[in-house]
Amino acid sequence: MAEPRPMKKSETLEIRIPYSTKQAFMAQCQAEGRTASEALRGLIDQRLSPPRPYRDGRRLQQFFAGALIAAAVGAAAAPALARATLATQFETLDRNHDGLLTPAEFGR
């Protein structure tokens, strides 16, 4: 079975950059052993491909850092939320708002 032919590259893209940037880019491409067109096509293909969220180690680190921050915030907020809930429950039971619960108030 014959391999499919590669797509013909018929479109062009013109960009304007400073001469020094072009020279530096061309030198880097030459050092890597590829043409400027190959390098730019690679960058474009990379931008158009769907993101790979957890294969990249940096993204995984960001995910875990975010999870740790969320856990820390949750742990810090939990006692304050619990106190507010207990205070609200006490106020609901303390019908005459004297700061004490009588057996009648507690029984309701």
Biotite code that builds the C-alpha atoms (Angstrom):
import biotite.structure as struc

atoms = struc.array([
    struc.Atom([0.000, 0.000, 0.000], chain_id="A", res_id=1, res_name="MET", atom_name="CA", element="C"),
    struc.Atom([1.464, 3.358, -1.004], chain_id="A", res_id=2, res_name="ALA", atom_name="CA", element="C"),
    struc.Atom([1.840, 6.074, 1.607], chain_id="A", res_id=3, res_name="GLU", atom_name="CA", element="C"),
    struc.Atom([-0.340, 9.155, 1.137], chain_id="A", res_id=4, res_name="PRO", atom_name="CA", element="C"),
    struc.Atom([1.365, 12.165, -0.372], chain_id="A", res_id=5, res_name="ARG", atom_name="CA", element="C"),
    struc.Atom([2.024, 15.087, 1.945], chain_id="A", res_id=6, res_name="PRO", atom_name="CA", element="C"),
    struc.Atom([-0.195, 18.127, 1.512], chain_id="A", res_id=7, res_name="MET", atom_name="CA", element="C"),
    struc.Atom([1.161, 20.659, -0.942], chain_id="A", res_id=8, res_name="LYS", atom_name="CA", element="C"),
    struc.Atom([2.214, 23.868, 0.741], chain_id="A", res_id=9, res_name="LYS", atom_name="CA", element="C"),
    struc.Atom([0.724, 26.535, -1.482], chain_id="A", res_id=10, res_name="SER", atom_name="CA", element="C"),
    struc.Atom([-0.164, 29.356, 0.896], chain_id="A", res_id=11, res_name="GLU", atom_name="CA", element="C"),
    struc.Atom([2.178, 32.060, 2.114], chain_id="A", res_id=12, res_name="THR", atom_name="CA", element="C"),
    struc.Atom([2.174, 34.202, 5.219], chain_id="A", res_id=13, res_name="LEU", atom_name="CA", element="C"),
    struc.Atom([3.981, 37.518, 5.430], chain_id="A", res_id=14, res_name="GLU", atom_name="CA", element="C"),
    struc.Atom([4.962, 38.998, 8.770], chain_id="A", res_id=15, res_name="ILE", atom_name="CA", element="C"),
    struc.Atom([6.893, 42.113, 9.632], chain_id="A", res_id=16, res_name="ARG", atom_name="CA", element="C"),
    struc.Atom([9.581, 41.890, 12.298], chain_id="A", res_id=17, res_name="ILE", atom_name="CA", element="C"),
    struc.Atom([12.718, 43.893, 13.053], chain_id="A", res_id=18, res_name="PRO", atom_name="CA", element="C"),
    struc.Atom([15.778, 42.936, 11.026], chain_id="A", res_id=19, res_name="TYR", atom_name="CA", element="C"),
    struc.Atom([17.715, 41.943, 14.163], chain_id="A", res_id=20, res_name="SER", atom_name="CA", element="C"),
    struc.Atom([14.900, 39.597, 15.210], chain_id="A", res_id=21, res_name="THR", atom_name="CA", element="C"),
    struc.Atom([14.892, 37.991, 11.775], chain_id="A", res_id=22, res_name="LYS", atom_name="CA", element="C"),
    struc.Atom([18.663, 37.509, 11.877], chain_id="A", res_id=23, res_name="GLN", atom_name="CA", element="C"),
    struc.Atom([18.530, 35.930, 15.331], chain_id="A", res_id=24, res_name="ALA", atom_name="CA", element="C"),
    struc.Atom([15.665, 33.632, 14.277], chain_id="A", res_id=25, res_name="PHE", atom_name="CA", element="C"),
    struc.Atom([17.439, 32.548, 11.104], chain_id="A", res_id=26, res_name="MET", atom_name="CA", element="C"),
    struc.Atom([20.622, 31.827, 13.057], chain_id="A", res_id=27, res_name="ALA", atom_name="CA", element="C"),
    struc.Atom([18.724, 29.709, 15.575], chain_id="A", res_id=28, res_name="GLN", atom_name="CA", element="C"),
    struc.Atom([16.986, 27.770, 12.801], chain_id="A", res_id=29, res_name="CYS", atom_name="CA", element="C"),
    struc.Atom([20.326, 27.125, 11.108], chain_id="A", res_id=30, res_name="GLN", atom_name="CA", element="C"),
    struc.Atom([21.827, 25.922, 14.407], chain_id="A", res_id=31, res_name="ALA", atom_name="CA", element="C"),
    struc.Atom([18.870, 23.518, 14.791], chain_id="A", res_id=32, res_name="GLU", atom_name="CA", element="C"),
    struc.Atom([19.312, 22.272, 11.222], chain_id="A", res_id=33, res_name="GLY", atom_name="CA", element="C"),
    struc.Atom([15.905, 23.317, 9.926], chain_id="A", res_id=34, res_name="ARG", atom_name="CA", element="C"),
    struc.Atom([14.485, 25.980, 7.712], chain_id="A", res_id=35, res_name="THR", atom_name="CA", element="C"),
    struc.Atom([12.611, 29.023, 8.972], chain_id="A", res_id=36, res_name="ALA", atom_name="CA", element="C"),
    struc.Atom([9.502, 27.705, 7.212], chain_id="A", res_id=37, res_name="SER", atom_name="CA", element="C"),
    struc.Atom([9.733, 24.385, 9.079], chain_id="A", res_id=38, res_name="GLU", atom_name="CA", element="C"),
    struc.Atom([10.134, 26.206, 12.401], chain_id="A", res_id=39, res_name="ALA", atom_name="CA", element="C"),
    struc.Atom([7.172, 28.495, 11.760], chain_id="A", res_id=40, res_name="LEU", atom_name="CA", element="C"),
    struc.Atom([4.952, 25.632, 10.544], chain_id="A", res_id=41, res_name="ARG", atom_name="CA", element="C"),
    struc.Atom([5.815, 23.775, 13.749], chain_id="A", res_id=42, res_name="GLY", atom_name="CA", element="C"),
    struc.Atom([4.848, 26.771, 15.875], chain_id="A", res_id=43, res_name="LEU", atom_name="CA", element="C"),
    struc.Atom([1.568, 27.192, 13.986], chain_id="A", res_id=44, res_name="ILE", atom_name="CA", element="C"),
    struc.Atom([0.724, 23.481, 14.274], chain_id="A", res_id=45, res_name="ASP", atom_name="CA", element="C"),
    struc.Atom([1.495, 23.612, 17.993], chain_id="A", res_id=46, res_name="GLN", atom_name="CA", element="C"),
    struc.Atom([-0.857, 26.585, 18.476], chain_id="A", res_id=47, res_name="ARG", atom_name="CA", element="C"),
    struc.Atom([-3.644, 24.891, 16.510], chain_id="A", res_id=48, res_name="LEU", atom_name="CA", element="C"),
    struc.Atom([-3.456, 21.530, 18.275], chain_id="A", res_id=49, res_name="SER", atom_name="CA", element="C"),
    struc.Atom([-5.753, 20.985, 21.272], chain_id="A", res_id=50, res_name="PRO", atom_name="CA", element="C"),
    struc.Atom([-4.120, 21.582, 24.660], chain_id="A", res_id=51, res_name="PRO", atom_name="CA", element="C"),
    struc.Atom([-2.700, 18.624, 26.529], chain_id="A", res_id=52, res_name="ARG", atom_name="CA", element="C"),
    struc.Atom([-3.574, 19.574, 30.087], chain_id="A", res_id=53, res_name="PRO", atom_name="CA", element="C"),
    struc.Atom([-1.731, 17.038, 32.190], chain_id="A", res_id=54, res_name="TYR", atom_name="CA", element="C"),
    struc.Atom([1.037, 15.671, 29.978], chain_id="A", res_id=55, res_name="ARG", atom_name="CA", element="C"),
    struc.Atom([3.006, 18.844, 30.454], chain_id="A", res_id=56, res_name="ASP", atom_name="CA", element="C"),
    struc.Atom([4.760, 18.762, 33.830], chain_id="A", res_id=57, res_name="GLY", atom_name="CA", element="C"),
    struc.Atom([4.308, 22.491, 34.327], chain_id="A", res_id=58, res_name="ARG", atom_name="CA", element="C"),
    struc.Atom([0.534, 22.263, 33.949], chain_id="A", res_id=59, res_name="ARG", atom_name="CA", element="C"),
    struc.Atom([0.444, 19.402, 36.413], chain_id="A", res_id=60, res_name="LEU", atom_name="CA", element="C"),
    struc.Atom([2.433, 21.472, 38.905], chain_id="A", res_id=61, res_name="GLN", atom_name="CA", element="C"),
    struc.Atom([0.017, 24.378, 38.428], chain_id="A", res_id=62, res_name="GLN", atom_name="CA", element="C"),
    struc.Atom([-2.937, 22.063, 39.009], chain_id="A", res_id=63, res_name="PHE", atom_name="CA", element="C"),
    struc.Atom([-1.487, 20.730, 42.265], chain_id="A", res_id=64, res_name="PHE", atom_name="CA", element="C"),
    struc.Atom([-0.490, 24.199, 43.435], chain_id="A", res_id=65, res_name="ALA", atom_name="CA", element="C"),
    struc.Atom([-4.053, 25.383, 42.846], chain_id="A", res_id=66, res_name="GLY", atom_name="CA", element="C"),
    struc.Atom([-5.447, 22.365, 44.683], chain_id="A", res_id=67, res_name="ALA", atom_name="CA", element="C"),
    struc.Atom([-3.169, 23.026, 47.666], chain_id="A", res_id=68, res_name="LEU", atom_name="CA", element="C"),
    struc.Atom([-4.186, 26.686, 47.782], chain_id="A", res_id=69, res_name="ILE", atom_name="CA", element="C"),
    struc.Atom([-7.868, 25.737, 47.639], chain_id="A", res_id=70, res_name="ALA", atom_name="CA", element="C"),
    struc.Atom([-7.384, 23.195, 50.444], chain_id="A", res_id=71, res_name="ALA", atom_name="CA", element="C"),
    struc.Atom([-5.546, 25.756, 52.592], chain_id="A", res_id=72, res_name="ALA", atom_name="CA", element="C"),
    struc.Atom([-8.261, 28.368, 52.088], chain_id="A", res_id=73, res_name="VAL", atom_name="CA", element="C"),
    struc.Atom([-10.927, 25.781, 52.857], chain_id="A", res_id=74, res_name="GLY", atom_name="CA", element="C"),
    struc.Atom([-9.138, 24.662, 56.022], chain_id="A", res_id=75, res_name="ALA", atom_name="CA", element="C"),
    struc.Atom([-8.784, 28.257, 57.195], chain_id="A", res_id=76, res_name="ALA", atom_name="CA", element="C"),
    struc.Atom([-12.417, 29.079, 56.465], chain_id="A", res_id=77, res_name="ALA", atom_name="CA", element="C"),
    struc.Atom([-13.958, 25.917, 57.958], chain_id="A", res_id=78, res_name="ALA", atom_name="CA", element="C"),
    struc.Atom([-13.635, 26.888, 61.648], chain_id="A", res_id=79, res_name="PRO", atom_name="CA", element="C"),
    struc.Atom([-15.053, 30.346, 60.978], chain_id="A", res_id=80, res_name="ALA", atom_name="CA", element="C"),
    struc.Atom([-17.982, 28.841, 59.105], chain_id="A", res_id=81, res_name="LEU", atom_name="CA", element="C"),
    struc.Atom([-18.619, 26.339, 61.885], chain_id="A", res_id=82, res_name="ALA", atom_name="CA", element="C"),
    struc.Atom([-18.622, 29.090, 64.532], chain_id="A", res_id=83, res_name="ARG", atom_name="CA", element="C"),
    struc.Atom([-21.087, 31.129, 62.506], chain_id="A", res_id=84, res_name="ALA", atom_name="CA", element="C"),
    struc.Atom([-23.359, 28.124, 62.147], chain_id="A", res_id=85, res_name="THR", atom_name="CA", element="C"),
    struc.Atom([-23.270, 27.346, 65.887], chain_id="A", res_id=86, res_name="LEU", atom_name="CA", element="C"),
    struc.Atom([-23.924, 30.976, 66.756], chain_id="A", res_id=87, res_name="ALA", atom_name="CA", element="C"),
    struc.Atom([-26.858, 31.075, 64.361], chain_id="A", res_id=88, res_name="THR", atom_name="CA", element="C"),
    struc.Atom([-28.295, 27.886, 65.853], chain_id="A", res_id=89, res_name="GLN", atom_name="CA", element="C"),
    struc.Atom([-27.898, 29.255, 69.381], chain_id="A", res_id=90, res_name="PHE", atom_name="CA", element="C"),
    struc.Atom([-29.632, 32.511, 68.433], chain_id="A", res_id=91, res_name="GLU", atom_name="CA", element="C"),
    struc.Atom([-32.494, 30.518, 66.928], chain_id="A", res_id=92, res_name="THR", atom_name="CA", element="C"),
    struc.Atom([-32.951, 28.558, 70.166], chain_id="A", res_id=93, res_name="LEU", atom_name="CA", element="C"),
    struc.Atom([-32.529, 31.579, 72.475], chain_id="A", res_id=94, res_name="ASP", atom_name="CA", element="C"),
    struc.Atom([-36.016, 33.035, 71.915], chain_id="A", res_id=95, res_name="ARG", atom_name="CA", element="C"),
    struc.Atom([-35.739, 35.880, 74.442], chain_id="A", res_id=96, res_name="ASN", atom_name="CA", element="C"),
    struc.Atom([-32.143, 36.714, 73.428], chain_id="A", res_id=97, res_name="HIS", atom_name="CA", element="C"),
    struc.Atom([-30.825, 36.773, 76.985], chain_id="A", res_id=98, res_name="ASP", atom_name="CA", element="C"),
    struc.Atom([-27.758, 34.677, 76.115], chain_id="A", res_id=99, res_name="GLY", atom_name="CA", element="C"),
    struc.Atom([-29.044, 31.694, 78.128], chain_id="A", res_id=100, res_name="LEU", atom_name="CA", element="C"),
    struc.Atom([-31.043, 28.677, 77.064], chain_id="A", res_id=101, res_name="LEU", atom_name="CA", element="C"),
    struc.Atom([-33.893, 27.729, 79.343], chain_id="A", res_id=102, res_name="THR", atom_name="CA", element="C"),
    struc.Atom([-35.304, 24.197, 79.280], chain_id="A", res_id=103, res_name="PRO", atom_name="CA", element="C"),
    struc.Atom([-38.396, 25.540, 77.515], chain_id="A", res_id=104, res_name="ALA", atom_name="CA", element="C"),
    struc.Atom([-36.290, 27.212, 74.806], chain_id="A", res_id=105, res_name="GLU", atom_name="CA", element="C"),
    struc.Atom([-34.093, 24.146, 74.431], chain_id="A", res_id=106, res_name="PHE", atom_name="CA", element="C"),
    struc.Atom([-37.134, 21.852, 74.148], chain_id="A", res_id=107, res_name="GLY", atom_name="CA", element="C"),
    struc.Atom([-38.432, 23.657, 71.058], chain_id="A", res_id=108, res_name="ARG", atom_name="CA", element="C"),
])
